[in-house]
Amino acid sequence: MARPPQARGLWAAAEGGVRPETARRLPRSFFERPTLEVARDLLGRRLVRLERGRRISGCIVEVEAYIGEYDQASHAAVGRTPRNAVMYGPAGHAYVYFIYGKHYCLNVVTEREGFPAAILIRALEPEEGLERIARRRPGVPMRDWLRGPGRVCAGLGIDRRFNGHDLCAPGAQLWLEEGEPVPDEAVAVGPRIGVRGDALARCRPWRFYVRESPFVSGPRSRGGAPARGLTGETKPL
């Protein structure tokens, strides 16, 4: 029976869990590319947290890109500070920050060292370690376990200890794997959610998501896939 792409994790869970032992970790070169290219390509990849020898993971279904000091929605808009210093570091590291006095958010640093760019992981489809995620999200429907950037960190147990964590290092406790590519026709783009800054920052279509996924955290659209020219952009529109 054909399985909808947005239900990979649920099907796997029902069948006893995924077995991705042969999945390849994403190398640093994956993250050293232009941020919008990386953001698009992160859809369908797997975020994995190793906790006490056991895997907790989810398929990435929604991300947002933040690029350079000219991006008024980015933490880097104010220049380099102790808080955002990781964004200026090597690609493939985790930038984790605390917001609203209660939520952690996970970002992946991209591009060249010295240029501040990162991608916020907004939502995952749960795949592995479901019992551990459930304990961290008591009373919450499975659809909402990892549906939102704060929920991603809450469900996987990601906090400030992972700020600056090298996602590409051997022995890393948090990393990204190949997963399953998402075809262009299943991808949609739109403005980032809840951002501040100028009008351009609020309207840039730098949010990428799997259009039909029930695990997406923000508004969904049945519009087209991202324009080919968009993913190559690295300068202000």
C-alpha positions as CSV (number, residue, x, y, z in Angstrom):
1,M,0.0,0.0,0.0
2,A,1.3,3.4,-0.9
3,R,2.3,5.5,2.1
4,P,2.0,9.3,2.2
5,P,5.4,11.0,2.5
6,Q,4.2,13.0,5.5
7,A,3.5,9.9,7.5
8,R,6.9,8.2,7.2
9,G,7.6,8.4,11.0
10,L,4.2,7.2,12.0
11,W,4.3,4.2,9.7
12,A,7.8,3.3,11.0
13,A,6.7,3.7,14.6
14,A,3.7,1.4,14.0
15,E,6.0,-1.2,12.6
16,G,8.4,-1.2,15.5
17,G,10.6,1.9,14.7
18,V,13.0,2.9,12.0
19,R,16.3,1.2,11.6
20,P,18.6,3.8,10.1
21,E,21.9,2.3,11.2
22,T,23.3,2.7,7.7
23,A,22.2,6.4,7.3
24,R,25.1,8.7,6.5
25,R,25.7,11.7,8.6
26,L,25.7,15.0,6.7
27,P,29.3,16.2,6.3
28,R,30.4,19.8,6.9
29,S,30.5,20.5,3.2
30,F,26.7,20.1,3.2
31,F,26.4,23.2,5.5
32,E,29.2,25.3,3.9
33,R,26.9,26.1,0.9
34,P,24.6,29.1,0.4
35,T,22.1,29.2,3.3
36,L,19.0,29.0,1.1
37,E,20.3,26.0,-0.7
38,V,21.0,24.3,2.6
39,A,17.6,25.2,4.0
40,R,15.8,23.7,1.0
41,D,17.9,20.6,1.2
42,L,17.3,20.1,5.0
43,L,13.7,19.1,4.3
44,G,13.5,15.3,4.6
45,R,16.8,15.0,6.5
46,R,16.8,13.4,10.0
47,L,17.8,15.2,13.2
48,V,19.2,12.7,15.7
49,R,19.9,13.1,19.4
50,L,21.8,10.4,21.2
51,E,20.8,10.1,24.8
52,R,22.2,7.4,27.1
53,G,23.0,5.3,24.1
54,R,19.6,5.5,22.5
55,R,18.5,7.5,19.5
56,I,15.7,10.1,19.5
57,S,15.0,11.5,16.0
58,G,12.6,13.2,13.7
59,C,12.3,14.0,10.0
60,I,12.7,17.8,9.3
61,V,9.6,19.2,7.7
62,E,10.0,22.9,8.3
63,V,12.9,25.4,8.5
64,E,13.7,29.1,8.3
65,A,16.8,30.8,7.0
66,Y,18.6,33.8,8.5
67,I,21.4,35.4,6.5
68,G,23.9,38.1,7.3
69,E,23.9,41.3,9.2
70,Y,21.6,42.9,6.6
71,D,18.8,40.6,7.6
72,Q,16.9,42.6,10.2
73,A,15.1,39.4,11.4
74,S,18.5,37.8,12.3
75,H,20.2,37.9,15.7
76,A,23.2,39.1,13.7
77,A,21.5,42.3,12.6
78,V,23.1,44.0,15.7
79,G,26.6,42.7,14.8
80,R,28.6,40.1,16.7
81,T,27.8,39.6,20.4
82,P,28.5,36.9,22.9
83,R,25.0,35.6,22.3
84,N,25.2,35.2,18.5
85,A,29.0,34.5,18.2
86,V,28.3,30.9,17.1
87,M,26.6,32.2,14.0
88,Y,29.9,33.7,12.9
89,G,31.8,30.4,13.4
90,P,32.4,27.4,11.2
91,A,29.4,25.8,9.4
92,G,27.9,22.6,10.8
93,H,27.6,23.8,14.4
94,A,24.5,24.2,16.5
95,Y,23.4,27.7,17.6
96,V,21.0,27.3,20.5
97,Y,19.3,30.2,22.2
98,F,16.6,30.8,24.9
99,I,13.5,32.9,24.2
100,Y,10.5,34.1,26.1
101,G,12.0,32.8,29.3
102,K,11.0,29.2,28.6
103,H,11.9,27.9,25.1
104,Y,15.1,26.8,23.5
105,C,15.5,27.0,19.7
106,L,18.0,25.0,17.6
107,N,19.7,26.5,14.5
108,V,22.3,25.1,12.2
109,V,25.2,27.4,11.2
110,T,25.9,27.7,7.5
111,E,28.3,29.2,4.9
112,R,31.8,30.5,5.5
113,E,33.4,31.3,8.9
114,G,33.0,34.9,9.7
115,F,29.7,35.3,7.9
116,P,26.7,35.0,10.2
117,A,24.1,32.7,8.8
118,A,22.0,29.9,10.3
119,I,18.8,27.9,9.8
120,L,16.2,27.5,12.4
121,I,14.7,23.9,12.7
122,R,11.0,24.7,13.1
123,A,9.4,21.3,13.0
124,L,10.0,17.6,12.9
125,E,8.0,14.5,12.2
126,P,8.7,12.1,15.2
127,E,10.6,8.9,14.1
128,E,12.6,7.3,16.9
129,G,12.6,7.4,20.7
130,L,8.9,8.0,20.8
131,E,8.5,6.9,24.4
132,R,11.2,9.4,25.5
133,I,9.5,12.2,23.5
134,A,6.2,11.3,25.0
135,R,7.5,11.6,28.5
136,R,8.8,15.0,27.8
137,R,5.5,16.1,26.2
138,P,2.9,14.6,28.6
139,G,-0.7,15.1,27.6
140,V,0.3,16.5,24.1
141,P,-1.0,14.8,20.9
142,M,1.8,13.2,18.9
143,R,1.1,15.6,16.0
144,D,2.2,18.4,18.3
145,W,5.2,16.8,20.0
146,L,7.8,18.5,17.7
147,R,5.6,21.0,15.9
148,G,7.4,24.3,16.5
149,P,11.0,25.2,17.3
150,G,10.5,25.3,21.1
151,R,8.8,21.9,20.9
152,V,11.6,20.4,18.9
153,C,14.1,21.2,21.6
154,A,11.7,20.2,24.4
155,G,11.0,16.8,22.8
156,L,14.6,16.0,22.0
157,G,16.0,17.4,25.3
158,I,18.1,20.1,23.5
159,D,19.2,23.1,25.7
160,R,22.0,25.6,26.0
161,R,24.5,22.8,26.6
162,F,24.3,22.2,22.8
163,N,25.1,25.8,21.9
164,G,28.3,25.5,19.7
165,H,28.0,21.7,19.5
166,D,29.8,20.4,16.4
167,L,27.1,18.5,14.5
168,C,29.7,17.0,12.2
169,A,32.3,15.8,14.7
170,P,32.9,12.0,15.3
171,G,31.1,11.1,18.5
172,A,28.7,14.0,18.3
173,Q,25.6,13.6,20.5
174,L,23.5,15.6,18.1
175,W,23.7,15.4,14.4
176,L,21.9,15.3,11.0
177,E,21.5,12.3,8.6
178,E,20.6,11.9,5.0
179,G,17.0,10.9,5.5
180,E,14.7,10.9,2.4
181,P,14.9,13.7,-0.2
182,V,11.7,15.7,-0.6
183,P,10.8,16.5,-4.3
184,D,10.3,20.1,-5.4
185,E,6.6,19.6,-6.0
186,A,6.1,18.8,-2.3
187,V,8.0,21.9,-1.1
188,A,6.5,25.3,-0.4
189,V,8.0,28.6,0.7
190,G,6.7,31.6,2.6
191,P,7.6,34.4,5.0
192,R,9.2,33.6,8.3
193,I,6.9,33.3,11.3
194,G,6.8,35.9,14.1
195,V,9.9,37.8,13.0
196,R,10.7,41.4,13.7
197,G,12.6,44.0,11.6
198,D,11.9,46.0,8.5
199,A,9.3,45.2,5.9
200,L,11.8,43.2,3.8
201,A,12.7,41.0,6.8
202,R,9.0,40.3,7.4
203,C,8.2,39.3,3.8
204,R,11.3,37.4,2.6
205,P,10.2,33.9,1.5
206,W,12.9,32.2,3.6
207,R,10.7,29.6,5.3
208,F,10.7,26.2,3.6
209,Y,8.3,23.4,4.5
210,V,6.8,20.2,3.3
211,R,3.5,21.4,2.0
212,E,1.2,18.5,3.0
213,S,2.9,17.6,6.2
214,P,0.5,17.7,9.3
215,F,3.6,18.3,11.4
216,V,4.4,21.8,10.0
217,S,4.1,24.4,12.7
218,G,2.9,27.4,10.8
219,P,0.5,28.3,7.9
220,R,0.5,25.9,5.0
221,S,0.0,26.8,1.4
222,R,-0.7,24.8,-1.7
223,G,1.4,27.1,-3.8
224,G,4.3,26.1,-5.9
225,A,7.8,24.9,-5.0
226,P,10.6,27.4,-4.4
227,A,11.8,29.2,-7.5
228,R,15.1,28.0,-8.7
229,G,16.6,31.5,-8.5
230,L,15.6,31.9,-4.9
231,T,17.8,29.2,-3.5
232,G,20.9,30.8,-4.9
233,E,20.3,34.1,-3.3
234,T,22.8,35.2,-0.7
235,K,22.4,39.0,-0.9
236,P,19.6,41.4,0.1
237,L,16.6,41.4,-2.3
